[in-house]
Amino acid sequence: MAALDLFGRRWNLRIIWELQHGPVGFRALQERCDNMSSSVLRQRLTELLDAALVEQQADTAYALTELGHGVYRALRPLVRWSAEWAATLSAAGSEDAG
């Protein structure tokens, strides 16, 4: 339940998604997350730091920890499913238009 609570908070999964390819600085991360407010980003990063999913590096960039990379790996089936879902909705929309 704790994981569902953490990931149910807006932006937490997006932050993990944006950090999947490597460390990102605060401002760049903010831009990648549709320019969310800096106070919300700080709060979400604190939550993810406390959960040991994200770490702040010496150069102040943020990166996934090994646990954080595990979350991303666990999300991959959901990414595949969402692509199938989008394709199904797109096909249904095409049929309705025709």
mmCIF file of the C-alpha atoms, coordinates in Angstrom:
data_MODEL
# 
_entry.id   MODEL 
# 
loop_
_atom_site.group_PDB 
_atom_site.id 
_atom_site.type_symbol 
_atom_site.label_atom_id 
_atom_site.label_alt_id 
_atom_site.label_comp_id 
_atom_site.label_asym_id 
_atom_site.label_entity_id 
_atom_site.label_seq_id 
_atom_site.pdbx_PDB_ins_code 
_atom_site.Cartn_x 
_atom_site.Cartn_y 
_atom_site.Cartn_z 
_atom_site.occupancy 
_atom_site.B_iso_or_equiv 
_atom_site.pdbx_formal_charge 
_atom_site.auth_seq_id 
_atom_site.auth_comp_id 
_atom_site.auth_asym_id 
_atom_site.auth_atom_id 
_atom_site.pdbx_PDB_model_num 
ATOM 1  C CA . MET A 1 1  ? 0.000   0.000  0.000   1.00 0.00 ? 1  MET A CA 1 
ATOM 2  C CA . ALA A 1 2  ? 2.893   2.368  0.695   1.00 0.00 ? 2  ALA A CA 1 
ATOM 3  C CA . ALA A 1 3  ? 4.120   1.997  -2.890  1.00 0.00 ? 3  ALA A CA 1 
ATOM 4  C CA . LEU A 1 4  ? 0.651   2.658  -4.280  1.00 0.00 ? 4  LEU A CA 1 
ATOM 5  C CA . ASP A 1 5  ? 0.392   5.742  -2.092  1.00 0.00 ? 5  ASP A CA 1 
ATOM 6  C CA . LEU A 1 6  ? 3.791   7.008  -3.253  1.00 0.00 ? 6  LEU A CA 1 
ATOM 7  C CA . PHE A 1 7  ? 3.159   6.349  -6.940  1.00 0.00 ? 7  PHE A CA 1 
ATOM 8  C CA . GLY A 1 8  ? -0.398  7.623  -6.746  1.00 0.00 ? 8  GLY A CA 1 
ATOM 9  C CA . ARG A 1 9  ? 0.877   11.114 -6.007  1.00 0.00 ? 9  ARG A CA 1 
ATOM 10 C CA . ARG A 1 10 ? 0.903   13.264 -9.076  1.00 0.00 ? 10 ARG A CA 1 
ATOM 11 C CA . TRP A 1 11 ? 4.288   13.587 -10.791 1.00 0.00 ? 11 TRP A CA 1 
ATOM 12 C CA . ASN A 1 12 ? 6.185   10.861 -8.897  1.00 0.00 ? 12 ASN A CA 1 
ATOM 13 C CA . LEU A 1 13 ? 6.009   8.327  -11.717 1.00 0.00 ? 13 LEU A CA 1 
ATOM 14 C CA . ARG A 1 14 ? 6.739   11.044 -14.266 1.00 0.00 ? 14 ARG A CA 1 
ATOM 15 C CA . ILE A 1 15 ? 9.909   12.008 -12.394 1.00 0.00 ? 15 ILE A CA 1 
ATOM 16 C CA . ILE A 1 16 ? 11.055  8.378  -12.377 1.00 0.00 ? 16 ILE A CA 1 
ATOM 17 C CA . TRP A 1 17 ? 10.252  8.160  -16.087 1.00 0.00 ? 17 TRP A CA 1 
ATOM 18 C CA . GLU A 1 18 ? 12.275  11.283 -16.860 1.00 0.00 ? 18 GLU A CA 1 
ATOM 19 C CA . LEU A 1 19 ? 15.290  10.022 -14.896 1.00 0.00 ? 19 LEU A CA 1 
ATOM 20 C CA . GLN A 1 20 ? 15.427  6.639  -16.648 1.00 0.00 ? 20 GLN A CA 1 
ATOM 21 C CA . HIS A 1 21 ? 18.223  7.660  -19.035 1.00 0.00 ? 21 HIS A CA 1 
ATOM 22 C CA . GLY A 1 22 ? 20.505  9.267  -16.484 1.00 0.00 ? 22 GLY A CA 1 
ATOM 23 C CA . PRO A 1 23 ? 21.007  12.195 -14.123 1.00 0.00 ? 23 PRO A CA 1 
ATOM 24 C CA . VAL A 1 24 ? 19.104  15.418 -14.707 1.00 0.00 ? 24 VAL A CA 1 
ATOM 25 C CA . GLY A 1 25 ? 19.443  18.810 -13.033 1.00 0.00 ? 25 GLY A CA 1 
ATOM 26 C CA . PHE A 1 26 ? 16.537  20.465 -11.239 1.00 0.00 ? 26 PHE A CA 1 
ATOM 27 C CA . ARG A 1 27 ? 15.644  23.012 -13.937 1.00 0.00 ? 27 ARG A CA 1 
ATOM 28 C CA . ALA A 1 28 ? 15.937  20.497 -16.772 1.00 0.00 ? 28 ALA A CA 1 
ATOM 29 C CA . LEU A 1 29 ? 13.773  18.048 -14.828 1.00 0.00 ? 29 LEU A CA 1 
ATOM 30 C CA . GLN A 1 30 ? 11.226  20.787 -14.215 1.00 0.00 ? 30 GLN A CA 1 
ATOM 31 C CA . GLU A 1 31 ? 11.105  21.498 -17.975 1.00 0.00 ? 31 GLU A CA 1 
ATOM 32 C CA . ARG A 1 32 ? 10.749  17.802 -18.809 1.00 0.00 ? 32 ARG A CA 1 
ATOM 33 C CA . CYS A 1 33 ? 7.802   17.632 -16.410 1.00 0.00 ? 33 CYS A CA 1 
ATOM 34 C CA . ASP A 1 34 ? 5.807   20.286 -18.247 1.00 0.00 ? 34 ASP A CA 1 
ATOM 35 C CA . ASN A 1 35 ? 7.244   23.104 -16.125 1.00 0.00 ? 35 ASN A CA 1 
ATOM 36 C CA . MET A 1 36 ? 5.581   21.984 -12.916 1.00 0.00 ? 36 MET A CA 1 
ATOM 37 C CA . SER A 1 37 ? 5.999   24.435 -10.065 1.00 0.00 ? 37 SER A CA 1 
ATOM 38 C CA . SER A 1 38 ? 9.361   24.344 -8.340  1.00 0.00 ? 38 SER A CA 1 
ATOM 39 C CA . SER A 1 39 ? 7.726   23.840 -4.933  1.00 0.00 ? 39 SER A CA 1 
ATOM 40 C CA . VAL A 1 40 ? 5.857   20.735 -6.130  1.00 0.00 ? 40 VAL A CA 1 
ATOM 41 C CA . LEU A 1 41 ? 8.998   19.361 -7.782  1.00 0.00 ? 41 LEU A CA 1 
ATOM 42 C CA . ARG A 1 42 ? 10.988  19.884 -4.580  1.00 0.00 ? 42 ARG A CA 1 
ATOM 43 C CA . GLN A 1 43 ? 8.280   18.136 -2.552  1.00 0.00 ? 43 GLN A CA 1 
ATOM 44 C CA . ARG A 1 44 ? 8.104   15.176 -4.944  1.00 0.00 ? 44 ARG A CA 1 
ATOM 45 C CA . LEU A 1 45 ? 11.882  14.856 -5.120  1.00 0.00 ? 45 LEU A CA 1 
ATOM 46 C CA . THR A 1 46 ? 12.023  14.863 -1.310  1.00 0.00 ? 46 THR A CA 1 
ATOM 47 C CA . GLU A 1 47 ? 9.465   12.039 -1.227  1.00 0.00 ? 47 GLU A CA 1 
ATOM 48 C CA . LEU A 1 48 ? 11.439  10.031 -3.778  1.00 0.00 ? 48 LEU A CA 1 
ATOM 49 C CA . LEU A 1 49 ? 14.730  10.736 -1.972  1.00 0.00 ? 49 LEU A CA 1 
ATOM 50 C CA . ASP A 1 50 ? 13.191  9.578  1.325   1.00 0.00 ? 50 ASP A CA 1 
ATOM 51 C CA . ALA A 1 51 ? 11.918  6.432  -0.418  1.00 0.00 ? 51 ALA A CA 1 
ATOM 52 C CA . ALA A 1 52 ? 15.490  5.733  -1.685  1.00 0.00 ? 52 ALA A CA 1 
ATOM 53 C CA . LEU A 1 53 ? 14.322  5.744  -5.319  1.00 0.00 ? 53 LEU A CA 1 
ATOM 54 C CA . VAL A 1 54 ? 16.188  8.914  -6.286  1.00 0.00 ? 54 VAL A CA 1 
ATOM 55 C CA . GLU A 1 55 ? 19.542  10.281 -5.179  1.00 0.00 ? 55 GLU A CA 1 
ATOM 56 C CA . GLN A 1 56 ? 21.048  13.714 -5.461  1.00 0.00 ? 56 GLN A CA 1 
ATOM 57 C CA . GLN A 1 57 ? 24.530  13.620 -6.879  1.00 0.00 ? 57 GLN A CA 1 
ATOM 58 C CA . ALA A 1 58 ? 27.485  15.809 -5.928  1.00 0.00 ? 58 ALA A CA 1 
ATOM 59 C CA . ASP A 1 59 ? 26.818  18.059 -8.931  1.00 0.00 ? 59 ASP A CA 1 
ATOM 60 C CA . THR A 1 60 ? 23.220  18.470 -7.612  1.00 0.00 ? 60 THR A CA 1 
ATOM 61 C CA . ALA A 1 61 ? 21.702  16.477 -10.488 1.00 0.00 ? 61 ALA A CA 1 
ATOM 62 C CA . TYR A 1 62 ? 19.100  13.876 -9.612  1.00 0.00 ? 62 TYR A CA 1 
ATOM 63 C CA . ALA A 1 63 ? 19.402  10.228 -10.624 1.00 0.00 ? 63 ALA A CA 1 
ATOM 64 C CA . LEU A 1 64 ? 17.602  6.960  -10.026 1.00 0.00 ? 64 LEU A CA 1 
ATOM 65 C CA . THR A 1 65 ? 19.030  4.633  -7.413  1.00 0.00 ? 65 THR A CA 1 
ATOM 66 C CA . GLU A 1 66 ? 19.141  0.906  -8.065  1.00 0.00 ? 66 GLU A CA 1 
ATOM 67 C CA . LEU A 1 67 ? 15.691  0.682  -6.438  1.00 0.00 ? 67 LEU A CA 1 
ATOM 68 C CA . GLY A 1 68 ? 14.512  3.490  -8.712  1.00 0.00 ? 68 GLY A CA 1 
ATOM 69 C CA . HIS A 1 69 ? 15.733  1.612  -11.778 1.00 0.00 ? 69 HIS A CA 1 
ATOM 70 C CA . GLY A 1 70 ? 13.768  -1.378 -10.457 1.00 0.00 ? 70 GLY A CA 1 
ATOM 71 C CA . VAL A 1 71 ? 10.620  0.725  -10.464 1.00 0.00 ? 71 VAL A CA 1 
ATOM 72 C CA . TYR A 1 72 ? 11.243  1.689  -14.062 1.00 0.00 ? 72 TYR A CA 1 
ATOM 73 C CA . ARG A 1 73 ? 11.788  -1.963 -15.031 1.00 0.00 ? 73 ARG A CA 1 
ATOM 74 C CA . ALA A 1 74 ? 8.538   -2.851 -13.260 1.00 0.00 ? 74 ALA A CA 1 
ATOM 75 C CA . LEU A 1 75 ? 6.721   -0.185 -15.307 1.00 0.00 ? 75 LEU A CA 1 
ATOM 76 C CA . ARG A 1 76 ? 7.764   -1.562 -18.695 1.00 0.00 ? 76 ARG A CA 1 
ATOM 77 C CA . PRO A 1 77 ? 4.789   -3.974 -18.958 1.00 0.00 ? 77 PRO A CA 1 
ATOM 78 C CA . LEU A 1 78 ? 2.483   -1.029 -18.255 1.00 0.00 ? 78 LEU A CA 1 
ATOM 79 C CA . VAL A 1 79 ? 4.195   0.948  -21.033 1.00 0.00 ? 79 VAL A CA 1 
ATOM 80 C CA . ARG A 1 80 ? 3.604   -1.947 -23.466 1.00 0.00 ? 80 ARG A CA 1 
ATOM 81 C CA . TRP A 1 81 ? -0.022  -2.206 -22.374 1.00 0.00 ? 81 TRP A CA 1 
ATOM 82 C CA . SER A 1 82 ? -0.580  1.542  -22.759 1.00 0.00 ? 82 SER A CA 1 
ATOM 83 C CA . ALA A 1 83 ? 0.755   1.384  -26.334 1.00 0.00 ? 83 ALA A CA 1 
ATOM 84 C CA . GLU A 1 84 ? -1.750  -1.399 -27.109 1.00 0.00 ? 84 GLU A CA 1 
ATOM 85 C CA . TRP A 1 85 ? -4.515  0.607  -25.460 1.00 0.00 ? 85 TRP A CA 1 
ATOM 86 C CA . ALA A 1 86 ? -3.654  3.724  -27.480 1.00 0.00 ? 86 ALA A CA 1 
ATOM 87 C CA . ALA A 1 87 ? -3.631  1.683  -30.694 1.00 0.00 ? 87 ALA A CA 1 
ATOM 88 C CA . THR A 1 88 ? -7.025  0.182  -29.848 1.00 0.00 ? 88 THR A CA 1 
ATOM 89 C CA . LEU A 1 89 ? -8.519  3.599  -29.130 1.00 0.00 ? 89 LEU A CA 1 
ATOM 90 C CA . SER A 1 90 ? -7.003  5.011  -32.299 1.00 0.00 ? 90 SER A CA 1 
ATOM 91 C CA . ALA A 1 91 ? -8.407  2.145  -34.381 1.00 0.00 ? 91 ALA A CA 1 
ATOM 92 C CA . ALA A 1 92 ? -11.833 2.570  -32.778 1.00 0.00 ? 92 ALA A CA 1 
ATOM 93 C CA . GLY A 1 93 ? -11.709 6.294  -33.538 1.00 0.00 ? 93 GLY A CA 1 
ATOM 94 C CA . SER A 1 94 ? -10.825 5.585  -37.155 1.00 0.00 ? 94 SER A CA 1 
ATOM 95 C CA . GLU A 1 95 ? -13.765 3.207  -37.480 1.00 0.00 ? 95 GLU A CA 1 
ATOM 96 C CA . ASP A 1 96 ? -16.150 5.789  -35.982 1.00 0.00 ? 96 ASP A CA 1 
ATOM 97 C CA . ALA A 1 97 ? -14.905 8.440  -38.428 1.00 0.00 ? 97 ALA A CA 1 
ATOM 98 C CA . GLY A 1 98 ? -15.309 6.172  -41.452 1.00 0.00 ? 98 GLY A CA 1 
# 
